[in-house]
Each structure stands twice: as structure tokens, then as C-alpha cells.
Amino acid sequence: VYIANATSGVTKPITWARLGCLTLKWSRIYPTKRILMYPNFKYRKSFMLHEIAVILLHYVPALLTDLLTLLRQKRKFVLPIAKKFRQACLAGAFF
């Protein structure tokens, strides 16, 4: 099993803004096979504005997509992924 570890240090430090730019760049060059929309980043200083954006930009589209999927295939698809993504974001919220 291949394991990669990426860190930032004093030799070549990386900022959150640079990490966001690189993620945007490479997600457009190498999108996943089942992409529904491209990722986007917006760093907010207000926790409340961030929470509103999470609801509007993560959960509402996920719920709408799941509703369409349920009508066609009778299974949930996106909302569980949105919830897992939210947990991953919360893990890094301190940083």
C-alpha cells in the first residue's frame, strides 16, 4: 500500500491560500470520474457566514441531487458524501 505524507515546513512553507489555488488547478486538470461540480474555495473570517455558505453550497445541492436520484434510482448518493466532507472540514477548522 502506497502512503504519501505532505507537510509544510521552514524549507518550502505553503499557505492555505496557495493550497487552495493548487487544489483548484489540479481538480480541473484531473477531475474525478463522477464529478457533479468543480470545487471552489473562499476563506471567510466569519464563522456564521461560513456556516450559511456550507448549508447553501454543500447541503442544498446535495439534497436536491439526492431527491432527483431518489426519483430515478431510489437511492441516496450525494448527501452522505457531503456529510463526510463536512466532517473532514471540521477536523481542519482549527487550522
N, C-alpha and C positions, 0 to 999 in steps of 0.2 A: 504494500500500500504506500503510495507516494504522499508525503506530508510536507506542506510548504508553510513556512512561518515568515510573516512580514512584520517588520518593526521599523520604527523611526528612531534615529539616534543623533548624536552630535556630528557624525561624519556627513550624512546627507539627510538632514531633517525634512519632514514633509508636513505641510499644514493640512487642516481639514478642508480648506478651500481647494488646495491642489489635489487632494484625494478625490473630492467631488468632481473636479474637472476631468481627471483621468478616468474615473468611473463612467462619466457621461460619454467621453470619447470612445472608450473601448466597448461600451454597451451598444453603441451604434455601429461600430465596425464588426463586432461579433455578437449579434443579438441571439437570445435563446430561441429554440425551435417554436415554442408556444407563446411568444410574446404578445401581450394584449396592448401594451403601450410602453413607450420608452421611459426609463427612469428620468427624474429631474430632481434637482437639489435646490433648496432655498434655506439658508441659515437664518433663523429667527431668534431674536433676543427675548421675545415674549413667549412664555410657556403657554399662555391661553391662546394666542394666535396660532401657535404650533399645533395645539390640540384640535382647534377648529379645522385647520388645514388637513390634519390626519383624517378626521371624520369625512370631510368633503372630498378629499383626493384619494383616500385609500378605501374607506368602508362603503361609501355611497356607490362608487363604481363597482366594487366587489359585490355588493348586494344586488345591484342591477344586473350584472353579468350572471350571477347565480340564479336570479329569477328567470332570466332568459334561458339559461341552461336547464333549469328545472322544468320549464315548459316544454323543452325539446327532448331532453335526455333523462329527466327525473333523477338528477344527482347534483350535489353541490361541488363546486370546483374552485372558485376564487376566494371566497370568504375565509376558508381555513388557511390559505396561503397568506392572506392579508393579516390574519391574527398572528401567524408565526413571524411575519416580517415585523409586526408591531413589537413583539417580544424581543426580537433582535435589536430593534431601535432603542427600546427601553434599557437593554443591557449596556448600551454605549452612551446613554443620556448624560451620565456624569462627565464624560469627556467632551 
